[in-house]
Amino acid sequence: MQSVPAYLHNLLDSIPKKNPSDFCTLRNLDIGGDMSTVKLIEKLQYHLPKHACIWNIYGPAEATVDCTFHILDMSIGIINIPIGHSLPHYRCLILDNFLQSVVISQQGELYVGGVGVFAGYLKRDDLTAKALIRIDDETFYRTGDLVRMDSNGLLHYQGRKDHQIKLHGQRIELGEIEQCLLKTSISACVVIKWDDDHLIAYVQSSNINEEQLRQHCQYHLPLHMIPSLFVLLEKLPLNANGKIDRKLLPAPQFASLTNIDQTDGIPLTSLEEHLQRIFGEAFHNESPNVNMTFGQLCGTSLDVIRALVLIRQEICTKVDVRLLFSNPSIRQLARIIEPQLVTLWSTNNSYWLKHLLGTPFYNSYLRLCGAKIECHTHIYTTLIDAPWLLEAGESSFIGEEVVLSSLSYQDQTYRLHRIRIGSYCSINTHSVLYEDVIIEDHVYVKPMSAITGVITTSKGKTFIKDRSLSLIHTVYQSTCLLCLLFIHGIILLLVYGVHSYCSTLLLPLPISLALAWLIWTLTSFCIALALLKFIVGRATSGYYSINSYDYLHKLWLRQLIITSFHQALDFLPSYDAISSYILRWLGAHIEGNVKFAEFQQILRFPSNLLNIEGNVTTFGGANLASFKMTKQGLCFLDEIHLGSNANLGNWCTIMPATRLPPKVIVGSLTLVTQKTFSAEGTQFLVFLFRILGAQIASDVILPDIRCLTDPHLVNIGDHVRLNRNAVVQAHTFEQRILKLAPITIGYSTVLMSNTLILPGATLQGQNRILPWTLVMKNDQLPPNTNWSGVPAHQVI
C-alpha cells in the first residue's frame, strides 16, 4: 500500500478504535509525498499487524519520484522519522550556500544525482538552468529541501528552503516552528507569513486550545518565532496530491488579538501604566494591551530596541534585551522590574534618609516616590520595600524599625502588595507589616507585632491628641539638620588639612589616609558624645506629645545625632569596658563588669534613666526602646532597670519602665515590658509556640525557635527559663519508627545550656537542670531537685 501522510491521517481517524479494520493482510506500507510525524506512526502501530513493514520514502518528481528510503523499526521507541539512505544508483549531497559539504548534524540543501534525475523542463530552459547543476561531471537536481545527516548516516528532513522568511529583521525557518507544534497533541499544522507583520499557525486538532499552543511555543521558541495567531481547523485543506494546499487556507481573523484579556478586571499599577506609555510610543500604538506579547503588538526589532532605550532612560538601567524577550508582555515585564526597583530604593536611600525621619521633609520625599501620605503623619522607618504602594492616613505614627514589606516571593514568583494604614493609627517599634495590609482608623499596634490582612479596632475608638507640627517645630528641625551639616563640613575641612599636611611630609598614601580616617573618627566620636551630654542633656520620665518641644529636643534630636555619627560610634569595640565609663559620664547608673555587644543600641535610650547592676551582658541586636507610644498617642518615657547577672538575648526589646530581676535570661526575639515580670509574658516565641499547640503559662523565656521540636506535645508551667541550646524533644526514632510522648515542665524550672529533655519526661517543678545534662525518656523528676550528667542523676 502506498499513501501520503494527510490521507493516512484521515483514514485512521475515520476508523473507530474499538472496531479497527482488518489490516492483517497488509505487509508493506510506503509513506511519501510529505513529511511523516511520530504521531502518525503511533497511530499506524495501533492498527497495523506486527509483521507489517513501514517505509518512509522521499523524492521529488524531478528525481523520478523516489530517491531515499528508510524502514522504520517498530520494536524501539521512535523519536523522529528520518528519510533514510539513498536508493541504489542514486547519490545525495548536502551542501551549504557556497556549494560546500556540511558537517554531521549541520543543516544544508539536498542535491540529488543518479539515474532518475530528469533531463529538464520542456521548453523552459530558464527553469532547468536554475534546477540542475553539474558537480564532478555529474548532473544533480537542486531540491530546495533542507536536510541534515546524523552520525548513523541517516538523512533527516528539516523543511523547505523557500519557507525561510525574514520577519521584523529576524530570519525564521517556518519548518522549525511546525516541528515544535507537532510535539503537542495536534496531527498536522502549517505556518505562514502574513502581510510582512505576522506569523500565522494553522493547526489541525480538536483537543487543544490556542493558549496551550502559545504556552508550548513560549517554552520552546524564541519570541520572534512565536506565531501571532493560531487558527484551529478540523481538517487542513489538501490538494489533488494529498498535500496541504496553502492557497485554500482561510484568512486569519485579527480582531481576536485586540480582545486578549481586554477586560481582565485587574487595575494597572503605576509601573504598568508607565510601560504601556513607553511601548505605545515605541510601537506606534495608542493603547497597547498589557497582556499581549510584543509579537502580537506587531512591533519590529527596531521598535523593541527603541522601547528598551526608553525603559533604561525612564525606569531602570538594569533591563536588557534578554529580560525583555523572556517576559514578552507589559504585565510580565512589570512584575519582573518592580522587585529590582524595590532593591534599588532600599539599598540606595537608607543612610541619608534616616536624617529626615519624623520630619515633614521625609513625608514629602515619600510622596515623590509615589506614596500617599496625608498630613501630620510621623514616619520613623526606612524599611519600606515599595514606597509607591504605601498609603498612610492623617496623624498616624509609624515607629522605629517598623518593616513595611510589600514584596513577597512564592512559587518562584515575586509579588507586590499594597499597605494601607488608616488615620490616627499607632504602629509601635519593630513591628512587621507584610503582604496585603489594610489597617482601619484608630488602630493601635503593639511593639514587635506581625500584621497582615485587614486589622480593625477591637474596642471603641481612642481619642488621639493633635499630632500636627507647627511652623516653629519645623524650623527647629530644619535648624538642627543645618547645624549637623555645618559640623560635618568643619570636620571634613579638618581631615582635609591633616591629609594635606601628611602629603607635605611625603608620607605614603596609605598612612596619610589612615591618619585622616583616625582623626575623623575620633573627632566625630567626641563631638557626638558632647552633643548628647551638653545639648540634649537629661530627660525626665513622663508622657510627651509627639509634637512638643520636649519630645523633639530630648528624643528626636538624640536619635538624629546618633544616626548622623553612627559610623564614628561604631569605632568602639563590642564588649569594651570603655562603654560603661562613657554611659556613666552621660548620666547612667552602671555597676561593674557590664558588657554591651552594640553600644549604639544602648546609647539611643536616655542615659540618665538607665540603671544597670553588675555582671549584665547584652548580645547583638538587644535594644532598649527609647519610648513607647500609648493608645492615647503620647510618648511614654521611664527608667529601665536591669538586675545583676541578667543576659539580654539577640534582638530582644526592652520597653521603658521595665524592671528586670537579677539572674534573668531574656531570650532572643523577646519583648519585655513593665508587665512581663508582674502579670503576663509577651515573648514573641511564646505566642508562636502557643499557636502551634504548646501549653505555655506566663513569664516563660525561651532562647530560640529550635528549643521546642514538637510544640503540640509540650506543657510548660509559670516562670520557666530555657538557656541557650536547651532543647525539649518530644519524639524519638526507635528502630526507624517515630515515637511521640508528651513532656511536662513544672513551674520555676531552669534548663541551663546544652540540656536535652526526651519524650515522656516530667519535671514536677522548681527543678534545675545543669549544663550538658540528658533527661531520659519517661524520667520523673521530683520537685525542688537539681540534676546533672548523661543520663541525668540527682545532685545533692
Secondary structure, DSSP 4 states (H G I P E B T S, - for coil): -EE-HHHHHHHHHTS-TTS----TT--EEEE-SS---HHHHHHHHHHS-TT-EEEEEE--GGGTS--EEEE--TTS-------BEEPTTEEEEEE-TTS-B--TT--EEEEEEETT-----TT-HHHHHHHEEEETTEEEEEEEEEEEE-TTS-EEEEEEGGGEEEETTEEEEHHHHHHHHTTSS-SEEEEEEETTTEEEEEEE-SS--HHHHHHHHHHHS-GGGS-SEEEEESS--B-TTSSB-GGGSPPP-GGGGGGTTTT--PPPPHHHHHHHHHHHHHTT-SS--TTSBTTTTT--HHHHHHHHHHHHHHT-TT--HHHHHHS-BHHHHHHHHHHHHHHHHHHHSHHHHGGGTTSHHHHHHHHHTT-EE-TT-EE----BS-GGGEEE-TT-EE-TT-EEE-EEEETTEEEE--EEE-TT-EE-TT-EEEEEEEE-TT-EE-TT-EEEEEE--SSSPPP----PPPHHHHHHHHHHHHHHHHHHHHHHHHHHHHHHHHHHTT--HHHHHHHHHHHHHHHHHHHHHHIIIIII----SEEEETTSHHHIIIIIHHHHHHHHTHHHHTTSPTT-THHHHHHHHTT-EE-SS-EES-HHHHHTS-GGGEEE-TT-EE-TT-EE-S-EE-TTSEEEE--EEE-TT-EE-TT-EE-TT-EEPTT-EEPTT-EE-TTTTTT----HHHHHHHHTT-EE-SS-B---TTSBS-GGGEEE-TT-EE-TT-EE--EEEETTEEEE--EEE-TT-EE-SSEEE-TT-EE-SS-EE-SSEEE-TT-EEPSS-EEETTTTEEE-
